[in-house]
Amino acid sequence: MIGMLQTSKTINTGAFDNLLDVSKIGHGENLWFHVDGAFGSLIILDLQRCYLINDIEKVDSLAFDFYKWAHCPYDAGSVLTEKS
């Protein structure tokens, strides 16, 4: 295995996984840790709920979609990666 994938907020339940616990496993095994935050990553902009993804800085890459939360009028997916 070369990497791990986790979702940040599931569509069906709205659950957020513990990013810190999962990142410890992945980085302990020297795996790339990617989070699909299409629905949940932009919650960081909400000061009352941003604690749900407190450890987002632990990931190596993050995908998110502006059109799902930021009301962008067209599909606008983005990926951020750690510079190293």
VMD Tcl script that builds the backbone (N, CA, C; Angstrom):
set m [mol new atoms 252]
animate dup $m
set s [atomselect $m all]
$s set {name element resname resid chain x y z} {
  {N N MET 1 A 0.841 -1.161 0.000}
  {CA C MET 1 A 0.000 0.000 0.000}
  {C C MET 1 A 0.897 1.237 0.000}
  {N N ILE 2 A 0.520 2.259 -0.779}
  {CA C ILE 2 A 1.316 3.479 -0.826}
  {C C ILE 2 A 0.609 4.671 -0.196}
  {N N GLY 3 A -0.667 4.538 0.119}
  {CA C GLY 3 A -1.381 5.661 0.702}
  {C C GLY 3 A -2.674 5.255 1.369}
  {N N MET 4 A -3.276 6.222 2.036}
  {CA C MET 4 A -4.563 6.019 2.710}
  {C C MET 4 A -5.503 7.130 2.285}
  {N N LEU 5 A -6.780 6.812 2.198}
  {CA C LEU 5 A -7.804 7.787 1.842}
  {C C LEU 5 A -8.843 7.821 2.942}
  {N N GLN 6 A -9.230 9.003 3.318}
  {CA C GLN 6 A -10.267 9.180 4.328}
  {C C GLN 6 A -11.228 10.239 3.822}
  {N N THR 7 A -12.484 10.153 4.221}
  {CA C THR 7 A -13.436 11.199 3.873}
  {C C THR 7 A -13.635 12.122 5.060}
  {N N SER 8 A -13.871 13.368 4.753}
  {CA C SER 8 A -14.170 14.353 5.779}
  {C C SER 8 A -15.630 14.737 5.609}
  {N N LYS 9 A -16.472 14.149 6.370}
  {CA C LYS 9 A -17.926 14.260 6.384}
  {C C LYS 9 A -18.529 13.325 5.352}
  {N N THR 10 A -19.293 12.386 5.850}
  {CA C THR 10 A -19.985 11.472 4.956}
  {C C THR 10 A -21.317 12.064 4.536}
  {N N ILE 11 A -21.766 11.714 3.358}
  {CA C ILE 11 A -23.019 12.244 2.831}
  {C C ILE 11 A -24.209 11.725 3.620}
  {N N ASN 12 A -24.220 10.448 3.924}
  {CA C ASN 12 A -25.396 9.836 4.553}
  {C C ASN 12 A -25.571 10.188 6.020}
  {N N THR 13 A -24.484 10.265 6.783}
  {CA C THR 13 A -24.616 10.485 8.228}
  {C C THR 13 A -24.088 11.829 8.701}
  {N N GLY 14 A -23.299 12.494 7.899}
  {CA C GLY 14 A -22.707 13.756 8.318}
  {C C GLY 14 A -21.573 13.588 9.307}
  {N N ALA 15 A -21.046 12.373 9.430}
  {CA C ALA 15 A -19.998 12.086 10.409}
  {C C ALA 15 A -18.636 12.581 9.926}
  {N N PHE 16 A -17.825 13.020 10.870}
  {CA C PHE 16 A -16.445 13.403 10.613}
  {C C PHE 16 A -15.539 12.416 11.322}
  {N N ASP 17 A -14.582 11.840 10.598}
  {CA C ASP 17 A -13.618 10.937 11.218}
  {C C ASP 17 A -12.553 11.746 11.955}
  {N N ASN 18 A -11.890 11.101 12.892}
  {CA C ASN 18 A -10.825 11.731 13.655}
  {C C ASN 18 A -9.555 11.749 12.808}
  {N N LEU 19 A -9.221 12.907 12.270}
  {CA C LEU 19 A -8.066 13.014 11.377}
  {C C LEU 19 A -6.750 12.725 12.086}
  {N N LEU 20 A -6.632 13.124 13.333}
  {CA C LEU 20 A -5.380 12.918 14.057}
  {C C LEU 20 A -5.075 11.436 14.232}
  {N N ASP 21 A -6.067 10.657 14.646}
  {CA C ASP 21 A -5.850 9.218 14.849}
  {C C ASP 21 A -5.467 8.516 13.555}
  {N N VAL 22 A -6.162 8.840 12.476}
  {CA C VAL 22 A -5.875 8.193 11.192}
  {C C VAL 22 A -4.508 8.635 10.666}
  {N N SER 23 A -4.171 9.904 10.837}
  {CA C SER 23 A -2.869 10.376 10.344}
  {C C SER 23 A -1.711 9.713 11.087}
  {N N LYS 24 A -1.882 9.438 12.365}
  {CA C LYS 24 A -0.832 8.746 13.128}
  {C C LYS 24 A -0.567 7.359 12.557}
  {N N ILE 25 A -1.634 6.664 12.179}
  {CA C ILE 25 A -1.476 5.335 11.578}
  {C C ILE 25 A -0.735 5.447 10.254}
  {N N GLY 26 A -1.210 6.331 9.390}
  {CA C GLY 26 A -0.607 6.470 8.069}
  {C C GLY 26 A 0.828 6.938 8.102}
  {N N HIS 27 A 1.087 7.965 8.854}
  {CA C HIS 27 A 2.454 8.488 8.907}
  {C C HIS 27 A 3.387 7.533 9.641}
  {N N GLY 28 A 2.851 6.769 10.589}
  {CA C GLY 28 A 3.661 5.749 11.259}
  {C C GLY 28 A 4.112 4.656 10.311}
  {N N GLU 29 A 3.324 4.426 9.258}
  {CA C GLU 29 A 3.662 3.416 8.245}
  {C C GLU 29 A 4.269 4.046 6.997}
  {N N ASN 30 A 4.564 5.345 7.060}
  {CA C ASN 30 A 5.135 6.086 5.938}
  {C C ASN 30 A 4.222 6.064 4.706}
  {N N LEU 31 A 2.923 6.251 4.928}
  {CA C LEU 31 A 1.935 6.275 3.856}
  {C C LEU 31 A 1.488 7.706 3.576}
  {N N TRP 32 A 1.185 7.974 2.307}
  {CA C TRP 32 A 0.597 9.256 1.930}
  {C C TRP 32 A -0.824 9.282 2.476}
  {N N PHE 33 A -1.223 10.386 3.105}
  {CA C PHE 33 A -2.544 10.492 3.722}
  {C C PHE 33 A -3.355 11.552 2.985}
  {N N HIS 34 A -4.344 11.102 2.207}
  {CA C HIS 34 A -5.215 11.984 1.425}
  {C C HIS 34 A -6.603 12.007 2.040}
  {N N VAL 35 A -7.202 13.182 2.105}
  {CA C VAL 35 A -8.568 13.321 2.606}
  {C C VAL 35 A -9.455 13.861 1.495}
  {N N ASP 36 A -10.553 13.139 1.255}
  {CA C ASP 36 A -11.585 13.614 0.341}
  {C C ASP 36 A -12.531 14.474 1.165}
  {N N GLY 37 A -12.346 15.763 1.094}
  {CA C GLY 37 A -13.165 16.688 1.870}
  {C C GLY 37 A -14.179 17.415 1.015}
  {N N ALA 38 A -14.700 16.744 -0.012}
  {CA C ALA 38 A -15.639 17.383 -0.929}
  {C C ALA 38 A -16.792 18.052 -0.192}
  {N N PHE 39 A -17.319 17.381 0.810}
  {CA C PHE 39 A -18.430 17.947 1.568}
  {C C PHE 39 A -17.991 18.633 2.854}
  {N N GLY 40 A -16.951 18.142 3.501}
  {CA C GLY 40 A -16.664 18.611 4.842}
  {C C GLY 40 A -15.522 19.582 5.031}
  {N N SER 41 A -14.601 19.669 4.095}
  {CA C SER 41 A -13.391 20.452 4.367}
  {C C SER 41 A -13.647 21.951 4.486}
  {N N LEU 42 A -14.614 22.478 3.766}
  {CA C LEU 42 A -14.858 23.916 3.842}
  {C C LEU 42 A -15.562 24.331 5.125}
  {N N ILE 43 A -15.857 23.367 5.999}
  {CA C ILE 43 A -16.414 23.716 7.309}
  {C C ILE 43 A -15.396 24.499 8.136}
  {N N ILE 44 A -14.153 24.489 7.705}
  {CA C ILE 44 A -13.126 25.263 8.401}
  {C C ILE 44 A -13.449 26.758 8.369}
  {N N LEU 45 A -14.278 27.186 7.437}
  {CA C LEU 45 A -14.678 28.588 7.347}
  {C C LEU 45 A -15.756 28.956 8.360}
  {N N ASP 46 A -16.377 27.970 8.984}
  {CA C ASP 46 A -17.428 28.186 9.983}
  {C C ASP 46 A -16.792 28.168 11.375}
  {N N LEU 47 A -16.668 29.309 11.999}
  {CA C LEU 47 A -15.960 29.412 13.278}
  {C C LEU 47 A -16.604 28.603 14.394}
  {N N GLN 48 A -17.896 28.303 14.294}
  {CA C GLN 48 A -18.569 27.515 15.325}
  {C C GLN 48 A -18.389 26.018 15.137}
  {N N ARG 49 A -18.034 25.580 13.935}
  {CA C ARG 49 A -17.932 24.144 13.669}
  {C C ARG 49 A -16.562 23.701 13.162}
  {N N CYS 50 A -15.638 24.602 13.007}
  {CA C CYS 50 A -14.331 24.255 12.435}
  {C C CYS 50 A -13.560 23.261 13.299}
  {N N TYR 51 A -13.939 23.112 14.550}
  {CA C TYR 51 A -13.276 22.127 15.420}
  {C C TYR 51 A -13.441 20.705 14.889}
  {N N LEU 52 A -14.419 20.477 14.031}
  {CA C LEU 52 A -14.657 19.134 13.493}
  {C C LEU 52 A -13.487 18.636 12.645}
  {N N ILE 53 A -12.705 19.545 12.115}
  {CA C ILE 53 A -11.529 19.148 11.331}
  {C C ILE 53 A -10.274 19.828 11.880}
  {N N ASN 54 A -10.156 19.859 13.199}
  {CA C ASN 54 A -9.024 20.496 13.877}
  {C C ASN 54 A -7.669 20.069 13.344}
  {N N ASP 55 A -7.519 18.834 12.982}
  {CA C ASP 55 A -6.205 18.305 12.619}
  {C C ASP 55 A -6.011 18.198 11.114}
  {N N ILE 56 A -6.654 19.060 10.353}
  {CA C ILE 56 A -6.564 19.007 8.896}
  {C C ILE 56 A -5.122 19.237 8.423}
  {N N GLU 57 A -4.307 19.908 9.219}
  {CA C GLU 57 A -2.913 20.147 8.825}
  {C C GLU 57 A -2.078 18.875 8.835}
  {N N LYS 58 A -2.620 17.784 9.349}
  {CA C LYS 58 A -1.900 16.506 9.408}
  {C C LYS 58 A -1.946 15.738 8.084}
  {N N VAL 59 A -2.788 16.166 7.150}
  {CA C VAL 59 A -2.941 15.425 5.899}
  {C C VAL 59 A -1.871 15.846 4.898}
  {N N ASP 60 A -1.591 14.967 3.943}
  {CA C ASP 60 A -0.635 15.267 2.884}
  {C C ASP 60 A -1.302 15.914 1.681}
  {N N SER 61 A -2.568 15.595 1.467}
  {CA C SER 61 A -3.317 16.229 0.388}
  {C C SER 61 A -4.797 16.245 0.755}
  {N N LEU 62 A -5.502 17.211 0.170}
  {CA C LEU 62 A -6.903 17.441 0.495}
  {C C LEU 62 A -7.652 17.828 -0.770}
  {N N ALA 63 A -8.755 17.154 -1.033}
  {CA C ALA 63 A -9.630 17.514 -2.148}
  {C C ALA 63 A -10.887 18.163 -1.581}
  {N N PHE 64 A -11.379 19.192 -2.261}
  {CA C PHE 64 A -12.618 19.832 -1.827}
  {C C PHE 64 A -13.316 20.452 -3.027}
  {N N ASP 65 A -14.597 20.723 -2.872}
  {CA C ASP 65 A -15.422 21.243 -3.963}
  {C C ASP 65 A -16.087 22.547 -3.548}
  {N N PHE 66 A -15.773 23.622 -4.268}
  {CA C PHE 66 A -16.389 24.912 -3.965}
  {C C PHE 66 A -17.880 24.926 -4.277}
  {N N TYR 67 A -18.310 24.168 -5.253}
  {CA C TYR 67 A -19.714 24.237 -5.637}
  {C C TYR 67 A -20.640 23.549 -4.645}
  {N N LYS 68 A -20.115 22.767 -3.732}
  {CA C LYS 68 A -20.977 22.097 -2.756}
  {C C LYS 68 A -21.241 22.964 -1.534}
  {N N TRP 69 A -20.299 23.820 -1.153}
  {CA C TRP 69 A -20.488 24.656 0.031}
  {C C TRP 69 A -20.440 26.138 -0.283}
  {N N ALA 70 A -19.638 26.543 -1.200}
  {CA C ALA 70 A -19.437 27.967 -1.454}
  {C C ALA 70 A -20.369 28.499 -2.536}
  {N N HIS 71 A -21.308 27.683 -2.978}
  {CA C HIS 71 A -22.330 28.072 -3.962}
  {C C HIS 71 A -21.733 28.579 -5.271}
  {N N CYS 72 A -20.607 28.012 -5.641}
  {CA C CYS 72 A -20.017 28.304 -6.937}
  {C C CYS 72 A -20.981 27.775 -8.004}
  {N N PRO 73 A -21.287 28.532 -9.047}
  {CA C PRO 73 A -22.322 28.130 -10.003}
  {C C PRO 73 A -21.916 27.032 -10.989}
  {N N TYR 74 A -20.731 26.486 -10.877}
  {CA C TYR 74 A -20.279 25.421 -11.775}
  {C C TYR 74 A -19.389 24.462 -10.987}
  {N N ASP 75 A -19.173 23.275 -11.536}
  {CA C ASP 75 A -18.304 22.305 -10.866}
  {C C ASP 75 A -16.903 22.896 -10.711}
  {N N ALA 76 A -16.417 22.901 -9.489}
  {CA C ALA 76 A -15.103 23.484 -9.223}
  {C C ALA 76 A -14.397 22.667 -8.152}
  {N N GLY 77 A -13.761 21.590 -8.570}
  {CA C GLY 77 A -13.019 20.755 -7.634}
  {C C GLY 77 A -11.594 21.253 -7.484}
  {N N SER 78 A -11.046 21.086 -6.303}
  {CA C SER 78 A -9.685 21.541 -6.021}
  {C C SER 78 A -8.939 20.489 -5.215}
  {N N VAL 79 A -7.630 20.460 -5.381}
  {CA C VAL 79 A -6.772 19.575 -4.595}
  {C C VAL 79 A -5.602 20.402 -4.079}
  {N N LEU 80 A -5.355 20.291 -2.787}
  {CA C LEU 80 A -4.189 20.923 -2.173}
  {C C LEU 80 A -3.233 19.823 -1.745}
  {N N THR 81 A -1.947 20.029 -1.971}
  {CA C THR 81 A -0.954 19.050 -1.530}
  {C C THR 81 A 0.108 19.747 -0.694}
  {N N GLU 82 A 0.715 18.965 0.163}
  {CA C GLU 82 A 1.791 19.469 1.004}
  {C C GLU 82 A 3.036 19.660 0.155}
  {N N LYS 83 A 3.706 20.763 0.329}
  {CA C LYS 83 A 4.955 20.994 -0.394}
  {C C LYS 83 A 6.078 20.282 0.342}
  {N N SER 84 A 6.733 19.382 -0.343}
  {CA C SER 84 A 7.880 18.704 0.267}
  {C C SER 84 A 8.803 18.165 -0.801}
}
mol reanalyze $m
mol bondsrecalc $m
mol representation Tube
mol addrep $m
